[in-house]
C-alpha cells in the first residue's frame, strides 16, 4: 500500500490548486495522508479523488438527493457541474 506524507500532499495541492483555501489544503492533506492507497496510485490521483469526494459530499446537495431517493449515478450527474466549477476555481491563482 502507498501512503503519502502530509507535507508532500500539502505542497502538491498548493502547487496544482493555488486557489484552494488553506484550511482545505490542511484538511485534504490530512485526509490523503491518512489513507493507504493501492500500489501505483500517483499523488495527483489520490488528491483528485479526495477533493472530488469532499466537494461532492460537503459542498453540494448530493447527500440530500440521495435522501430523496435519487440514485447515486443520477445524483453524481446532477452535482458534477458544481464540483467541476469549484475545482476550476481552486486551480486558478488567487491574488492577495
N, CA, C and O of each residue as an XYZ file, in Angstrom:
384
protein
N       0.824     -1.183      0.000
C       0.000      0.000      0.000
C       0.877      1.260      0.000
O       1.996      1.253      0.513
N       0.356      2.312     -0.572
C       1.087      3.572     -0.662
C       0.498      4.573      0.331
O      -0.718      4.734      0.431
N       1.388      5.237      1.056
C       0.989      6.290      1.986
C       1.782      7.542      1.604
O       2.993      7.481      1.395
N       1.088      8.669      1.516
C       1.730      9.932      1.147
C       1.899     10.798      2.390
O       0.941     10.986      3.140
N       3.102     11.331      2.624
C       3.319     12.211      3.777
C       2.493     13.489      3.647
O       2.369     14.029      2.547
N       1.923     13.985      4.756
C       1.055     15.166      4.691
C       1.731     16.411      4.115
O       1.094     17.178      3.394
N       3.017     16.620      4.425
C       3.693     17.812      3.899
C       3.840     17.741      2.379
O       3.738     18.764      1.702
N       4.075     16.557      1.840
C       4.166     16.365      0.394
C       2.808     16.624     -0.263
O       2.728     17.264     -1.311
N       1.756     16.125      0.359
C       0.399     16.322     -0.162
C       0.057     17.807     -0.161
O      -0.463     18.322     -1.151
N       0.341     18.494      0.931
C       0.033     19.922      1.030
C       0.790     20.713     -0.037
O       0.212     21.599     -0.667
N       2.070     20.409     -0.249
C       2.848     21.100     -1.288
C       2.233     20.867     -2.665
O       2.132     21.791     -3.472
N       1.827     19.636     -2.923
C       1.205     19.302     -4.203
C      -0.077     20.117     -4.408
O      -0.289     20.686     -5.479
N      -0.914     20.170     -3.398
C      -2.181     20.901     -3.505
C      -1.908     22.386     -3.736
O      -2.535     23.004     -4.597
N      -0.991     22.953     -2.985
C      -0.691     24.385     -3.145
C      -0.157     24.698     -4.546
O      -0.444     25.760     -5.098
N       0.615     23.781     -5.115
C       1.182     23.988     -6.448
C       0.122     23.825     -7.536
O       0.020     24.666     -8.429
N      -0.658     22.763     -7.471
C      -1.624     22.438     -8.525
C      -2.974     23.133     -8.356
O      -3.718     23.290     -9.324
N      -3.288     23.546     -7.138
C      -4.576     24.180     -6.832
C      -4.331     25.426     -5.982
O      -4.734     25.471     -4.820
N      -3.675     26.433     -6.552
C      -3.299     27.605     -5.761
C      -4.482     28.404     -5.211
O      -4.311     29.213     -4.300
N      -5.667     28.183     -5.752
C      -6.846     28.876     -5.236
C      -7.542     28.143     -4.105
O      -8.538     28.628     -3.566
N      -7.024     26.976     -3.741
C      -7.618     26.187     -2.660
C      -7.353     26.888     -1.327
O      -6.204     27.203     -1.015
N      -8.400     27.134     -0.540
C      -8.196     27.793      0.762
C      -7.271     26.974      1.662
O      -7.272     25.743      1.622
N      -6.499     27.668      2.461
C      -5.509     26.998      3.316
C      -6.149     25.979      4.258
O      -5.578     24.912      4.482
N      -7.326     26.287      4.817
C      -7.967     25.314      5.701
C      -8.296     24.029      4.940
O      -8.226     22.937      5.505
N      -8.650     24.157      3.672
C      -8.956     22.978      2.861
C      -7.682     22.220      2.504
O      -7.682     20.989      2.461
N      -6.602     22.945      2.249
C      -5.311     22.300      1.977
C      -4.939     21.414      3.157
O      -4.578     20.251      2.975
N      -5.025     21.953      4.347
C      -4.654     21.209      5.554
C      -5.569     20.003      5.760
O      -5.102     18.913      6.091
N      -6.872     20.202      5.565
C      -7.823     19.105      5.725
C      -7.558     18.009      4.695
O      -7.494     16.829      5.039
N      -7.408     18.400      3.439
C      -7.187     17.425      2.371
C      -5.863     16.688      2.547
O      -5.787     15.484      2.304
N      -4.821     17.400      2.966
C      -3.527     16.753      3.193
C      -3.647     15.678      4.271
O      -3.074     14.595      4.151
N      -4.389     15.988      5.308
C      -4.610     15.021      6.396
C      -5.410     13.814      5.888
O      -5.091     12.669      6.208
N      -6.446     14.085      5.096
C      -7.277     13.003      4.550
C      -6.477     12.088      3.619
O      -6.523     10.865      3.751
N      -5.749     12.687      2.684
C      -4.984     11.891      1.712
C      -3.901     11.096      2.415
O      -3.713      9.913      2.128
N      -3.183     11.736      3.340
C      -2.075     11.052      4.014
C      -2.563     10.015      5.019
O      -1.796      9.144      5.430
N      -3.811     10.100      5.412
C      -4.366      9.154      6.372
C      -4.891      7.867      5.758
O      -5.347      6.975      6.472
N      -4.828      7.768      4.432
C      -5.325      6.571      3.749
C      -4.176      5.751      3.194
O      -3.105      6.275      2.888
N      -4.419      4.462      3.070
C      -3.471      3.570      2.405
C      -4.005      3.361      0.994
O      -5.065      2.765      0.800
N      -3.263      3.857      0.019
C      -3.677      3.822     -1.374
C      -3.136      2.570     -2.065
O      -2.080      2.049     -1.705
N      -3.864      2.113     -3.036
C      -3.447      0.959     -3.829
C      -2.072      1.246     -4.433
O      -1.825      2.356     -4.905
N      -1.182      0.263     -4.421
C       0.143      0.491     -5.031
C      -0.006      0.991     -6.465
O      -0.838      0.505     -7.230
N       0.813      1.961     -6.802
C       0.786      2.513     -8.148
C      -0.054      3.774     -8.284
O       0.051      4.477     -9.289
N      -0.887      4.071     -7.289
C      -1.693      5.294     -7.347
C      -0.750      6.482     -7.160
O       0.021      6.542     -6.202
N      -0.831      7.413     -8.090
C       0.001      8.617     -8.032
C      -0.622      9.639     -7.076
O      -1.827      9.621     -6.823
N       0.207     10.511     -6.563
C      -0.254     11.523     -5.620
C      -1.374     12.379     -6.209
O      -2.370     12.649     -5.537
N      -1.213     12.800     -7.450
C      -2.243     13.632     -8.078
C      -3.594     12.942     -8.147
O      -4.630     13.576     -7.948
N      -3.584     11.667     -8.423
C      -4.838     10.891     -8.480
C      -5.471     10.811     -7.091
O      -6.681     10.988     -6.943
N      -4.652     10.545     -6.082
C      -5.163     10.456     -4.708
C      -5.776     11.790     -4.274
O      -6.838     11.817     -3.653
N      -5.103     12.889     -4.603
C      -5.628     14.215     -4.265
C      -6.930     14.460     -5.021
O      -7.901     14.945     -4.440
N      -6.959     14.129     -6.309
C      -8.157     14.339     -7.114
C      -9.362     13.578     -6.590
O     -10.460     14.129     -6.503
N      -9.162     12.322     -6.243
C     -10.252     11.502     -5.700
C     -10.775     12.117     -4.405
O     -11.985     12.210     -4.197
N      -9.865     12.529     -3.549
C     -10.240     13.081     -2.251
C     -10.945     14.428     -2.403
O     -11.956     14.677     -1.747
N     -10.415     15.296     -3.264
C     -11.055     16.595     -3.495
C     -12.458     16.423     -4.062
O     -13.406     17.061     -3.606
N     -12.578     15.563     -5.052
C     -13.872     15.339     -5.684
C     -14.897     14.860     -4.656
O     -16.024     15.354     -4.611
N     -14.498     13.909     -3.845
C     -15.402     13.383     -2.821
C     -15.774     14.426     -1.788
O     -16.938     14.535     -1.402
N     -14.792     15.197     -1.336
C     -15.066     16.244     -0.353
C     -16.069     17.247     -0.910
O     -17.066     17.567     -0.262
N     -15.801     17.730     -2.095
C     -16.692     18.732     -2.680
C     -18.079     18.161     -2.938
O     -19.079     18.824     -2.660
N     -18.156     16.959     -3.457
C     -19.459     16.351     -3.750
C     -20.282     16.172     -2.480
O     -21.455     16.544     -2.442
N     -19.678     15.607     -1.449
C     -20.420     15.278     -0.229
C     -20.664     16.474      0.685
O     -21.695     16.541      1.355
N     -19.716     17.427      0.719
C     -19.816     18.521      1.681
C     -20.272     19.850      1.087
O     -20.764     20.711      1.817
N     -20.119     20.031     -0.217
C     -20.368     21.342     -0.809
C     -21.481     21.353     -1.859
O     -21.687     22.359     -2.538
N     -22.190     20.245     -1.991
C     -23.313     20.190     -2.940
C     -24.512     19.540     -2.256
O     -24.449     19.151     -1.090
N     -25.577     19.435     -2.992
C     -26.803     18.814     -2.484
C     -26.818     17.298     -2.706
O     -27.881     16.680     -2.640
N     -25.670     16.699     -2.966
C     -25.571     15.263     -3.262
C     -26.256     14.398     -2.201
O     -27.088     13.553     -2.532
N     -25.915     14.602     -0.956
C     -26.492     13.789      0.127
C     -28.007     13.968      0.210
O     -28.736     13.003      0.439
N     -28.473     15.185      0.027
C     -29.911     15.458      0.053
C     -30.614     14.718     -1.084
O     -31.686     14.145     -0.892
N     -30.004     14.735     -2.261
C     -30.588     13.998     -3.395
C     -30.723     12.514     -3.067
O     -31.751     11.899     -3.352
N     -29.696     11.951     -2.474
C     -29.748     10.528     -2.098
C     -30.871     10.281     -1.092
O     -31.611      9.304     -1.201
N     -30.986     11.171     -0.119
C     -32.037     11.021      0.893
C     -33.442     11.121      0.292
O     -34.398     10.577      0.845
N     -33.560     11.808     -0.826
C     -34.851     11.944     -1.501
C     -35.071     10.869     -2.567
O     -35.992     10.977     -3.378
N     -34.232      9.837     -2.568
C     -34.452      8.694     -3.437
C     -33.811      8.749     -4.801
O     -34.044      7.860     -5.620
N     -33.014      9.761     -5.074
C     -32.313      9.827     -6.350
C     -31.172      8.817     -6.295
O     -30.438      8.761     -5.308
N     -31.019      8.015     -7.355
C     -29.938      7.023     -7.324
C     -28.577      7.712     -7.449
O     -28.475      8.837     -7.939
N     -27.538      7.014     -6.995
C     -26.192      7.599     -6.918
C     -25.704      8.149     -8.248
O     -25.154      9.249     -8.304
N     -25.902      7.393     -9.312
C     -25.418      7.833    -10.625
C     -26.077      9.152    -11.042
O     -25.403     10.067    -11.515
N     -27.376      9.239    -10.866
C     -28.094     10.461    -11.226
C     -27.703     11.618    -10.301
O     -27.546     12.750    -10.757
N     -27.550     11.342     -9.028
C     -27.149     12.393     -8.087
C     -25.767     12.934     -8.444
O     -25.550     14.146     -8.426
N     -24.836     12.045     -8.768
C     -23.495     12.480     -9.176
C     -23.564     13.341    -10.429
O     -22.903     14.374    -10.529
N     -24.376     12.895    -11.382
C     -24.525     13.627    -12.637
C     -25.055     15.041    -12.379
O     -24.602     15.998    -13.007
N     -25.995     15.170    -11.472
C     -26.591     16.479    -11.171
C     -25.617     17.440    -10.496
O     -25.638     18.640    -10.770
N     -24.765     16.919     -9.619
C     -23.877     17.815     -8.867
C     -22.508     18.008     -9.513
O     -21.764     18.903     -9.113
N     -22.164     17.192    -10.497
C     -20.823     17.255    -11.093
C     -20.478     18.629    -11.666
O     -19.336     19.062    -11.509
N     -21.404     19.341    -12.326
C     -21.023     20.682    -12.813
C     -20.571     21.618    -11.691
O     -19.646     22.409    -11.874
N     -21.215     21.528    -10.547
C     -20.816     22.379     -9.420
C     -19.446     21.958     -8.881
O     -18.614     22.805     -8.557
N     -19.219     20.651     -8.789
C     -17.916     20.145     -8.344
C     -16.827     20.633     -9.303
O     -15.788     21.127     -8.867
N     -17.065     20.496    -10.593
C     -16.081     20.934    -11.601
C     -15.822     22.437    -11.507
O     -14.684     22.882    -11.653
N     -16.868     23.210    -11.266
C     -16.708     24.661    -11.136
C     -15.828     25.003     -9.936
O     -14.956     25.867    -10.029
N     -16.055     24.327     -8.815
C     -15.253     24.597     -7.624
C     -13.801     24.172     -7.838
O     -12.879     24.873     -7.419
N     -13.597     23.031     -8.485
C     -12.232     22.602     -8.789
C     -11.549     23.601     -9.719
O     -10.360     23.881     -9.567
N     -12.292     24.134    -10.673
C     -11.742     25.135    -11.578
C     -11.289     26.385    -10.842
O     -10.250     26.961    -11.164
N     -12.063     26.799     -9.860
C     -11.688     27.961     -9.052
C     -10.424     27.656     -8.257
O      -9.530     28.498     -8.168
N     -10.342     26.474     -7.687
C      -9.183     26.099     -6.888
C      -7.920     25.990     -7.744
O      -6.813     26.159     -7.234
N      -8.076     25.708     -9.037
C      -6.907     25.580     -9.910
C      -6.346     26.939    -10.331
O      -5.229     27.021    -10.842
N      -7.110     27.990    -10.119
C      -6.647     29.318    -10.502
C      -5.880     29.959     -9.370
O      -6.116     29.668     -8.197
N      -4.988     30.806     -9.720
C      -4.191     31.505     -8.718
C      -4.992     32.686     -8.185
O      -5.550     33.471     -8.952
N      -5.040     32.795     -6.903
C      -5.767     33.887     -6.259
C      -4.758     34.965     -5.870
O      -3.790     34.689     -5.161
N      -4.986     36.181     -6.333
C      -4.065     37.266     -5.959
C      -4.449     37.810     -4.590
O      -5.625     37.836     -4.225
N      -3.438     38.245     -3.835
C      -3.705     38.741     -2.488
C      -4.054     40.194     -2.464
O      -4.305     40.752     -1.395
